[in-house]
Amino acid sequence: MGFQGYPKITLSYHGKTINHATEVLVEFVLEEGADVQTERFSSKIDARDDETIQSALVKMIERTDSKTVSQIEGVSVVA
């Protein structure tokens, strides 16, 4: 759907391999030109399957009334 306006949330998953996301990075921008606010969630299981993390993400999206929510495809490998 693309950009629908602000506030905007971007989700990206990170891990040691492309098959296991150990954390999710949430980037929040309130309005154009505003500083990016970040929050990280970590998990021992795959963060994409972690019900606690996924519930928190849904609540953040709802609470901030985000107009645009995007997710970076796949898992970024970090050393």
C-alpha positions in Angstrom: 0.0 0.0 0.0 2.9 2.4 0.5 3.1 5.5 2.5 -0.2 6.6 3.9 1.0 9.5 6.1 2.3 10.0 9.7 2.7 8.7 12.3 4.8 6.0 10.7 6.2 2.7 12.1 8.9 0.5 10.4 9.6 -3.0 11.7 12.8 -4.8 10.9 14.0 -8.2 12.1 17.6 -9.1 12.9 19.4 -12.3 13.8 22.6 -14.4 13.4 21.1 -16.2 10.4 18.4 -15.4 7.9 16.2 -18.2 9.3 16.1 -17.0 13.0 15.2 -13.5 14.1 16.4 -12.9 17.6 15.3 -9.2 17.7 12.9 -6.8 16.2 13.7 -3.1 15.7 10.8 -0.7 15.8 11.3 2.8 14.3 8.6 5.4 15.0 8.4 8.8 13.2 5.6 11.1 14.5 5.7 13.6 11.7 7.8 14.7 8.7 11.2 15.9 9.8 10.8 14.5 13.4 13.6 12.5 15.0 13.2 8.7 14.7 12.4 7.0 18.0 13.6 3.4 18.3 12.8 0.4 20.4 14.2 -3.1 20.3 12.7 -6.3 21.5 14.8 -9.5 21.9 13.7 -13.1 22.1 15.3 -16.5 22.6 12.8 -18.0 20.1 12.2 -16.5 16.7 10.9 -12.9 17.4 8.4 -13.4 14.5 6.8 -16.2 16.4 7.0 -14.7 19.9 3.4 -13.9 21.0 4.5 -11.5 23.6 6.5 -9.4 21.2 3.9 -9.6 18.4 1.2 -8.5 20.9 3.4 -5.5 22.0 3.9 -4.5 18.4 0.1 -4.5 17.7 -0.5 -2.4 20.8 2.2 0.1 19.8 0.6 0.4 16.3 -2.8 0.9 17.8 -1.7 3.3 20.6 0.2 5.6 18.2 -2.6 5.6 15.6 0.1 5.0 12.9 -1.1 5.7 9.4 1.8 3.9 7.8 3.2 0.6 9.0 5.9 -1.1 7.0 8.1 -4.2 7.5 11.5 -4.8 6.0 11.4 -8.2 4.3 13.4 -11.1 5.7 16.0 -11.1 8.5 19.1 -8.9 8.5 22.1 -10.9 9.6 24.1 -9.3 12.4 27.4 -10.5 13.8 
